[in-house]
Amino acid sequence: GPVSIIGATTKSIAFSKPGEQLLNFELRCDAAHSGQAKVKIRATGGGQQATETININVRNPLPDIITSESIVLDSEQRHRFDLSPQSTAELTIATMPAIDFSGAFTFVANYAHYCTEQLSARAMYLLYARKFLDSDEAALAERALPALLKAIASRQLASGGFVYWPGNDSAHEWATSMAGEVMTEARHQGFTVANQSIDRWKAYQNSAARSYRHTTAEAADIVQAYRLYTLALAGEEPIAAMNKLRESKCISEQALLRLAAAYALIGRSDVANRLIDKAASTPAIDGSYATFWSPLRDKAMALESYQLVGNKSRAFALAKEVASQFSATNCSTQEVAFVSAAMSRMSYVIDKSTSEVAISDDSGERSVISNLRGVKSLSLDTAHKYVEVINIGNEELYTALMTRRTPSADEQIMPEANGVEIAVRYTDIEGRTINIESINQGDEFLAHIDVRKLSNSSESLALCYAVASGWEIWNERLVGGANNLGTTYTDIRDERISWYFSLGANESRCFTVRFRAAYAGTFILPPTVCEDMYNTACRATTSNSKTIVK
């Protein structure tokens, strides 16, 4: 496996009487590869022999480095994508406006947060995008979806609504609608979804739709429109609530577009088209945290509406805009979910024309793909220096290259601070500053993470402290202590602790966690990350370092 023994592989020990003694063997983990190592131990003495095999999971604490490059090729146009032998590469070629589906798959697979919105967004992406993925990624998506559906179902309240975090006692309206869309689409695609879960969700949504009181404050009209859309998607026809919203005096552009999609789903294309026309002269409202808003997310939702009412010209023009603005390396979960849903529908409304593309590399080999339609993903051999794509058809081609590289575990990560700042300091239990570059086995100490918001308030900050492998988190909740009260949610795992909270402009906050230096050795201390989960421009990281436990 990905470990090697440093020094002697055999040691002797003498006993003068029955008892226990400790021997240490030093292991070195591979800096580039992860996996499971098998360590075999054999002890002999007094004519007896004992053996044991220990499995050790070896994991690189640094995230994969992803790059994504997208190019639109006109007829007879060509583009050369550079390759690196240290990376894997996936090429996407499409006859329709398309995103980097492989890059988005990597984003979803590596995403570190687990609220119900984020679980649902993962599931939406995998459900809507898996037909565009290569065979390996599509198989991974199919295996991941049942577990995601089970996790989402565990967040459902007796009322039928879904909470945002485990332990919350009230439903989150937007997350509830997303969870319902996931269950409906998953069942449509043949996955098992409990009838009771869907029936309770429908009852909750219908009740919430009937009790809605119209306002555009906190994007309530958009929340209602999406609620009605998901009910229509699930085969319900909440006509009274839909008509009530349609006749409201003040309603936003986004709500009109989503309501148009709901009418289209129940077969009322006449009403849907009138709402589309009305939306064109209606102002949009500013974004709201209630819907985890972003401009690109709203464009993707509008694109779905144009597709459902059959407005191909508007849909195609907006699809090109959405595809050009989406970045698999810089997106939110809302964007990846709703953009993939829109792109999935786009594949049904585009013309059935085909195209032709030639692909060559530095070896001189050339292959031609004829009758290309929709989206095709190809895994590339990165032993080559480049791959060149040539559009030899008559229509535009949309191409994207995603590369993924696993950094060496000791590769230096540079700190950054955009919109928020973080600083980490360490003290002993009495509050005296210590240097964690070298600490004694068994020592207990504190990490203090200071967070300061530089501008604008944020309701969705996530602070993730990844733990060095030789340390253990002292879980205050298990020993009766208070742990950083005031957070929306705290997620404590063996390898990291994450806090979720809000912070006003220019406000600061300190988070404290207690550790014990449990295991001797030299360990990587990964970067600490603070980010706004729905604003990719707000993010800060520390650099990585090493710590020695003696």
Secondary structure, 3 states (H helix, E strand, C coil): CCEEEECCCCCCCCCCCCCCCCCCCEEEECCCCCEEEEEEEEEEECCEEEEEEEEEEECCCCCCEEEEEEEEECCCCEEEEECCCCCEEEEEEECCCCCCHHHHHHHHHHCCCCCHHHHHHHHHHHHHHHHHCCHHHHHHHHHHHHHHHHHHHCCECCCCCECCCCCCCCCCHHHHHHHHHHHHHHHHCCCCCCHHHHHHHHHHHHHHHHCCCCCCHHHHHHHHHHHHHHHHHCCCCCHHHHHHHHCCCCCCHHHHHHHHHHHHHCCCHHHHHHHHHHHCCCCCCCCCHHHCCCHHHHHHHHHHHHHHCCCHHHHHHHHHHHHHHCCCCCCCHHHHHHHHHHHHHHHHHCCCCCEEEEEEECCCCEEEEEEECCEEEEEECCCCCEEEEEECCCCCEEEEEEEEECCCCCCCCCCEEECEEEEEEEEECCCCECCCCEECCCCEEEEEEEEEECCCCEEEEEEEEECCCCEEEECHHHHCCCCCCCCCEEEECCCEEEEEEEECCCCEEEEEEEEEECCCEEEEECCCEEEECCEEEEEEECCCEEEEEC
